[in-house]
Amino acid sequence: MYDKTLTGHLVLEHRVLKDGFLALENGKIVAIGQGSPPPAKEHLDFSGCVVMPGAIDTHTHAFSALEEGFVNLTRSAAAGGVTTLFDMPYDDPDPVVTTERLLEKGERLKIEASVAVGLYGTVAKGAGAGQVLELAGAGAVAFKFSTFETHLVRFPRIGNMQLLEVLEAVNRTGKVACFHAEDQELIDGFTTKVRAEGRTDPLAHCESRPEIAELVAISGLLELGKVTGAKVHIVHVTTAAGFALIESAAWHTSRNQFSAETCLHYLMFADEDMLEHGAQLKINPPLRKLRHVERLWEVLRSDSPIFSLEPFVTSDHVAWPLSRKDKLNIFDNASGMPGVETLLPFLLDAYLKRIATPELEEAAFLETANLVSTNAAKRFGLEGKGKIAIGFDADLAVLERGKFTWKAAESHSSAKWSPFDGRAISVRVVHTLLGGVAVWDGKNVLEGQGYWLKT
């Protein structure tokens, strides 16, 4: 007799198994079949619902807005079907640049987290690479650096000479170096130009950080990666041209050396949407023109040549209070938005609406699973995660079809606002399991199941 069984429409790696069952033992998937499930101590009936691999969001910021923290971030993740997340190292006031900070943060999440959490490490500006090997040995899941300086200490620009040393050290660890890619000099120049014109409107932010600033930074990072051999991952790529640069580099090197992600907001919003939502949609890099949004969707199609990169989609979640988003001058507002809870349901909803025919629905589920789970697990070497398969962790998200309205006030982040507020959506997460144990039952987050994920 198995520990637990569940039934539903199972989104497997290459097909959707209608009316399938899973058998679970010790938090793992041990049997997959169709029809009546075998005997078990507990059975969960999700007939008519879609059972997907739990989402893996490798781009969150728990401690940029101190109101958020692990408690609210991971509760929001569980309610959104995200079973694994990676948290960025740019904590306020002290970034994760030492093993002491990493261990302190890891011990905290063991107490506070509701899902599995991996932790990034980084380096201080001008400090060389001395801590990289120690951070990797202490459990850092990957590393994060920036070519643009948001804050001198908390979120610094790491220059190219330092990056050469840092990437050589990261290469020795075998881990991935992730980058915020925007060129400092170009953004400073364009920002000066826009401000000189007296522009303070929302679109002025987008014009101060044009696509060329992103492409120049990406190009330089690819070359640094080639010289050092390090695995380089570009976060929040906003345009198809950015993906094309990375794809071209990948074809001329090892196929697993370079990778990239975009974020849900770059697929769901264009710069013109800032005229309605204002600073809620202020992010770095900024939203692009609608034509770029459409090209991003084309890039993410499984028949796109660029899909050989195995890209994925993340949230870049940061839960600023509205007091950091209510200034008339767009440049006086914080950048970023909450998104971990909307990542899986809104991406799947968008795919279903774009495909819009029952014959192609299977493709919507399979591509969504790749983009929010499977590809991220592959990139970061998360063994046993990212798909529904025998021997894998029973990290699962169960979604119900119907007509719903997203209400930010009912979300689990501390922010309680979202540019998705009031939007109609055709799916919602009704159950989330982490290692076979419920962490979200459709109404309540069941706390205390999270853990520190090390690789």
N, C-alpha and C positions, 0 to 999 in steps of 0.2 A: 504494500500500500504506500502510495506516494505521500509526501508532506502536503502538497497542494496541487490542484489542477485549476485551469481556467479555460474558458471557451470564448471564442469570438472570431472575427475575421483577422487573421494573422498576417502582418506585413513582413514576409521573409525577405531574404536577400535578393531573390530574382522573381518572386511572384507573390501574390496575395492568396493565401489559403483560406477560402471561405468556410465558415463553420468549422474552424480547426480547434485543436486543443493543445495546451502545453502542460507538461507535468514537471513539477519543481521539487528538487531535493537540496537542502542545505544552501539555498539561495541561488542555485544553478538550474538551467534548463536541461532536463535529462531525457525528455521525450517530446516529440511533435507528431501530431496525427490529425485525422479528420473524423468527424462523427462523434459518437459517445466517448467521453473521456474515461480513463481507467479509474479504479477506486482510489480515493485519497482521504486524508484526514480532514481536509477543507477544500471546498470547491467554490470558485468565483465564476458566476455566470454573466458574461458580457455579450450575450447573443445580440447580434445586430450592431455591435460596436466594433470599432477598428482598434486592434492592438498593435502598437508600433514599438520599436526599440526606444527606450528612454532617450530624450534629446541630450546632447552634449554641447554645452555652451562654453567655449573656451575663451570668452572675452567678457569679463565682468569686473566691476570696481566696487568692492564692498565698503571700503573705507576712504573714498573720496568725499562723499557726503556722510559725515559721522552719524547721522540719524539712521543710516541703513544698517551697516554691520552684517555679520554672518546670519544673525537670527532672521531679520527681514528679508535679506537677499535669498537665503536658501528656502525659506517658507514660500516666497514668490516663485522660486524655481520649481519646487515640488508641485505647486498648484498649476504650473504651466507645463507639466510633463517633462521637465528637465531633471534628470537623475544625476548628472555629473556636470560640474562647472569648474572652470579655472579662474582664479581671482588674480587680478593684476597687482604688481608690486608697488604702485604709486600711492601708498597710504599717506594720509594726512595725520601727523606732520612728518612721520619718519618712513621713508620707503624701505623696501626689503633689500638691503644691500649687505647685510651680515647674516651669518648663521644664527646669531642670537635672535634677530628680528624674525627670521623664518621659523625658528622653533617656537618662539612666543606665539606667533600667529597660528601655527599648527596646533598647539595645545589649546588655544582658544576655540578653534573650529571644532575640535573633538567634543567640546561641551555644547556648542551653540548650533552646529549645522544640522540640517534636516536631510541633506543629500551628500553625495561624495564630492569632495572639494580638492582640487589640485592647486598648488601655489607657485606663482612665478617668482623668480629672483631677478635682480637687475644690478647695475653698478653705479657708483657715484660718479659725477662729472669729474674727469681728470684723475680718477683713482686707479687707472689701469685695470688689470683683470685678475688681481690676486684672490678675490673672493669667489670667482666663478666655480672653480673646482670644489671648494668647500660647500658652497650652496648646493651644487649638484649632488654631492655626497650626503648632504643633510636632508634631501628630499625634494628640492625644487623640481617641478615637473617640466619646466622650460624657462626660457629667459626672454625678457622684454626690454627693448631699447627704443629710443626716439631720435629722429633727425630734426625734430622741431622742439623748441624749448617752451613748454607751457609754464614751468616754474623752475627756478634755478636749482633747487634742492629736490623737491618732490617729483618733478617731471622734467628732467633736464635734457638738453640736446647733447648727445654723445658724438664728438667729432670723429672724423675719418681715421686719424692716426690712432686714437684710442680704440676705435672699432676694429682695426686690424688686429690689435693685440687681443681684444675681447673675443672676437670671432675665432681666432686660433685656439683660445682656451675652450670656448663652447664646442668647437669641433672635437676636442679631446674627450669631452663628456658624452658625445653622441646625441646630445639633446638638441632641441630646435631653438634657434634665435628668431624671435618675433619682433617686427618693426612697425612702429608708426612712421609712415613715410610721407613727409612733406618737407620741401626745401625751405630752410630758414630765411635765406637771403631774398628769395623771390617773394615769400609771404610778407616779409618786412617791407619790401618795396611796393608791392601792390596795396598793402594796408595803408602805407603813407599816402599813396596816390588817392585812394578812396576817401580817406579822412580829410585830405586837403580840399576835396570837392564838397565837404560838409555833409557827407552821407552818413546817416546813422540808422537808416531803415533796415529791415531784415535782410533784403537781398544784397546789401552792402557787405555783409559777412561772406556770402558766397563769392562775390566778386573780389574780395581781398585774398581768397585762397583758391585760385583757378586750377584747372586740371594740370597745367604745365608744372606747377609746383609739386604735385604728386608724382608725375611721370619722371621728372628729373631726379627726385629722391629715390624712386624705385630703381631707376637705371644704375645709380651709383651703388646701391645696396647689392644689386645682382653682381656687379663687378667685384665688390668686396667678398661676396660669397664665393665667386669663382676662384679668387686668389687663395682664400683660406680653406676652402673645402667644406665650410660650415653649412649646415642645413638652415636655410633662410626662409622665413614665412612672413609674407606681407599681410598685415591686418587691414581691415576695413577698406579694401580697394573699391573705388567708386565708379570706375568706368571700364568699358570693354578694352580700351587701349591699354590700361594698366595690366589687365589679365593677359593681353597679347604679348606684352614685354616679358612677363614672367614665363609664359608658355614657350616663347622663343628661347629664353635662357635655358629652360629645362630640357629642350630638345638637343642642346649643344653640351650638356653635362649629364651627370647621373640623373635619372628620371625622378629620383626621390629627394634631390637636393633643394629644389625650390617649390614653394606652394603658396596659396593665397586664399583669403576669405573675403567675403563682403558681409554687410550687415542688413538685417531686415529693413531698416528704414530707408536704405538706398534703393530697395526694390519696391517700396510702398509709397514713397513720397518723392516729389520733385521740388526744385527750389521755389517754384511759384506757390507751393503749399505753405510757405512761410508767411505769405500775405494773410492767410487765415489763422495759422497757429502761432505766428511770431516766434519768440525765443524758445518756445517748447521744442522747435525743430532746429535750434542752433546746435550744430555738432561739428567736430573736426575729424577728418576733412568734411567740407560742407555738402549739402545736397546739390545735385547737378540738374541740368536741364532734362525735360521729359524724354528727349531722344536718348539720353544716356541711360535712363531707367529702362527703356525698352531694349536697348542693346545688352544691358546686364542680364535681363531675362533670357535673351538669346544665348548668352555665354553659358548660363547654367543649365541649358537643355542637355540631356544625356547624349544627343547626337551632335553636339558642338565639338569641334576639334579641341577647344580649350578645356573641355570636360576631362580630358586625359590628365589634367593637373589634379583631378579629384578635389575641386574647391568645396568650401562649406560656407554656411551662413551662421553668423553669431549675433548677439544682441548689443555688445558694447554698453551694457547696462550700467548706468549711474543714476542714483535716485536723489537728484538735487531737490530740495524743497522749492516750492513755487516762489519763495522770496529771493531765490537766485535766478529766477526766470522772468521777472516782472518789470524790468527796466525798459524805458522807451528807447534808449540808445542801445542798439543791438550789441555793441562792443562791450557794454557793461554787464552782460549776462554770462552765466556759466555755460559751458558747452557740454552736451550730453543729455541723455534721456533714459528713463527706466524702460526695460524691454525684455527681461528674462522670462516674464510670465506670458508675453504675447508672441514670443519667437515661434514656437511650434504651431499653435493653432492658427495664427494669421498667415504663416507661410503655407501651410497646408490648404487653408481656405483660399488663398490667392491662386494656388495651383489648380484646385478644383474649379474655380470660377474661370480661369483662363482656358482650361481644357473643355469644360462645359458639356461633355458628352459622356454617357454612361460607359461607352466602349473604351474610353481612354482613362477612366478613373484609376485603374490599377497603376498606370504610369505616374499619376499624381502622387499616390502613396509611396511608390518606390523611389521617386526622385526626391521627395521630401525626406524620407528616411536617410538617403545618402547625404543630403545637404545639411541635416541637423544632427546626424549621429554617426553613420558609418565612416564617412571620409575623415572626420575629425579624429575618431578612434584610431584609424590607420596612421594618420600623420603623426600623432603623438605616442604611438606604440602602446595604446591602452588594451592590453590583452584581456580577452573575455568581455569586451564592451563594444557597443556600436551596432549590433544586429541580433536578431532572434535566430539562434542556432544552438544545437546541442553542445553543451559544455560552456556556454556563455552565461554571464551573470543574468539573473532574472530582473533586469532593469527595464521596466516597461511603462509605457504611457497608453492609456485607454481613452479613446475619443468617441464621443457621441455625435451623430449627425442631427441637424435640425435647424431651426431659426432662432438665433440668439442675438443679444446685444451686449457688447463689451462695456462694462462699467468700471471705470478706474477707481471709483470710491470703494468698490468691493475687492480690489486687488490686494495683494499681501505685501507689497513693497511699502516702505515708509512714505514714498512720494505721494501716492493717492491721486496722481494725475497722469495723463497719457494723451498723446495726439491721436490714439486709437479710441478715445473715450466716445461712446455713443455710436460706434460703428456696428453695423450688422455683420454677423459672422455665422458661418454654416456649420462650425464644429466647436466643441468644447471638451476640455479634459475632465473626465469624470472619475479617474482613478490613476494613481501613480504608484508603482512598486519599485523599491530599491532592494536588490537582492532578495526578491520575493516577498518583502514586507511592505505593507501599505504605508506610504508617507503622505498620501492625499486621497481622501475618500469621496471627493466631489463636493464636500461641504467644509471639511476641517483638515488642516495640516496636522499629521501625527508626528510629533517631534521626537528627537533623540536617536534617530537612526543614522545620522550622517557620520562621515569619517574622512580622515585625511588620506587622500589618494596620492601615493608616491609611485614613481616609475624608475 
